[in-house]
């Protein structure tokens, strides 16, 4: 996950010339991880000019998140819970 976001950051910096691009990763299947990411963002960035949230999962068997949501939907819905 971090490798992919690192590649995306490098690509955006290269294509735009903007060195102020960063990525923060979180497990969107865990509400505590989402809250931790939000706290980190508030601490590091007094202003956000753009936010891209890309969360998703595709599992071959039914699973639930650590908070009890169905995993396929939980990764997308937990930020709103």
C-alpha positions as CSV (number, residue, x, y, z in Angstrom):
1,X,0.0,0.0,0.0
2,X,2.7,2.5,0.9
3,X,4.7,1.6,-2.1
4,X,1.8,2.3,-4.4
5,X,1.1,5.7,-2.7
6,X,4.8,6.5,-2.9
7,X,4.8,5.8,-6.6
8,X,1.7,8.0,-7.0
9,X,3.3,10.9,-5.1
10,X,6.4,10.6,-7.2
11,X,4.4,10.7,-10.4
12,X,2.3,13.7,-9.3
13,X,5.4,15.6,-8.3
14,X,7.1,14.8,-11.6
15,X,4.2,15.8,-13.7
16,X,3.2,18.9,-11.9
17,X,6.5,20.2,-10.5
18,X,4.8,20.5,-7.1
19,X,7.1,19.2,-4.4
20,X,4.4,19.7,-1.7
21,X,2.5,16.4,-2.4
22,X,2.3,13.8,0.3
23,X,0.5,10.6,1.0
24,X,-0.9,9.2,4.3
25,X,-2.0,5.6,4.4
26,X,-4.6,4.1,6.8
27,X,-6.5,0.9,7.1
28,X,-10.0,2.0,6.2
29,X,-11.3,-1.3,7.7
30,X,-10.5,0.0,11.2
31,X,-12.2,3.1,12.6
32,X,-9.3,3.7,15.0
33,X,-6.9,3.8,12.1
34,X,-9.1,6.2,10.2
35,X,-9.3,8.5,13.3
36,X,-5.6,8.3,13.7
37,X,-5.1,9.3,10.1
38,X,-7.5,12.2,10.5
39,X,-5.6,13.4,13.6
40,X,-2.3,13.2,11.8
41,X,-3.7,15.2,8.9
42,X,-5.0,17.9,11.3
43,X,-1.6,18.1,13.0
44,X,0.5,18.2,9.8
45,X,-1.7,20.3,7.6
46,X,-3.4,23.5,8.8
47,X,-5.0,23.8,5.4
48,X,-5.9,21.2,2.7
49,X,-6.1,22.4,-0.8
50,X,-6.9,18.9,-2.3
51,X,-7.7,15.5,-0.9
52,X,-7.9,12.3,-2.8
53,X,-9.3,9.3,-0.9
54,X,-9.0,6.0,-2.7
55,X,-10.3,3.1,-0.5
56,X,-11.5,-0.2,-1.7
57,X,-11.2,-4.0,-1.3
58,X,-12.3,-7.0,-3.3
59,X,-12.3,-10.3,-1.3
60,X,-13.0,-13.8,-2.6
61,X,-14.9,-14.7,0.6
62,X,-17.2,-12.8,2.9
63,X,-15.3,-11.0,5.7
64,X,-15.9,-8.3,8.2
65,X,-13.8,-5.4,9.4
66,X,-12.5,-5.1,12.9
67,X,-15.5,-2.9,13.7
68,X,-18.0,-5.6,12.4
69,X,-18.9,-4.1,9.0
70,X,-19.0,-6.2,5.9
71,X,-15.4,-5.7,4.5
72,X,-16.2,-4.8,0.9
73,X,-18.4,-2.0,2.0
74,X,-16.7,-1.3,5.3
75,X,-13.6,0.1,3.6
76,X,-15.7,2.7,1.8
77,X,-18.2,3.4,4.6
78,X,-16.0,3.5,7.7
79,X,-14.8,7.1,7.2
80,X,-18.4,8.2,7.5
81,X,-19.2,6.0,10.5
